[in-house]
Amino acid sequence: MKNIAIGCVVLLLLGILIVGGMVMSSYNRLVSTEEAVDSAWAQVENVYQRRADLIPNLVKTVQGSADFEQETLNQVVEARAKVGSVQISGPPDAAQLQAFQQAQTGLSSALSRLLVTVEAYPEIKSTQNFRDLQAQLEGAENRIAVERKRYNEVAQAFNTLRRRFPTNLIAGIFGFNEPKPYFKSDEGSSKVPEVNFE
């Protein structure tokens, strides 16, 4: 009888160790994956900041042309200010990401308008400073696309992990309840732009 009791206690302790190990393992995977999301988000902010830092130099270079359209420059400066006003600490929730993405889209549109408008000013296009800044902006846009893709990948890994059984139970217990939002394409971006050479 005593051996059966000892056997039951050993089995119970073994079961507790196994369950505890599974809980610890799941928790640690959740923490690691969430840290990967945090790191990816920091890199997204980093590349957006790099682009924002280039804009004052671009505006100064273009302002050097006395007859350049001031309204276009003002739109770029205002869009950059809007980007700066969107404050997010850490990876955003869905509403924060949408506000962040809208501000960044506004800045991208203003920069596109600026670069299109510059086409009419050959003296600006021909300066080495402008060409360098334009190349740096193009590089920044490429980095932004890459980092947004990486962020979406780690957000997907986190979201998938927190939904899997039995990790979903652990996620609920330890507060990993909220999914990480994804960057999405801008509304209307699936439409093919109309090209007209008339």
Beta strands, then each sheet from edge to edge (+ up, - down):
end
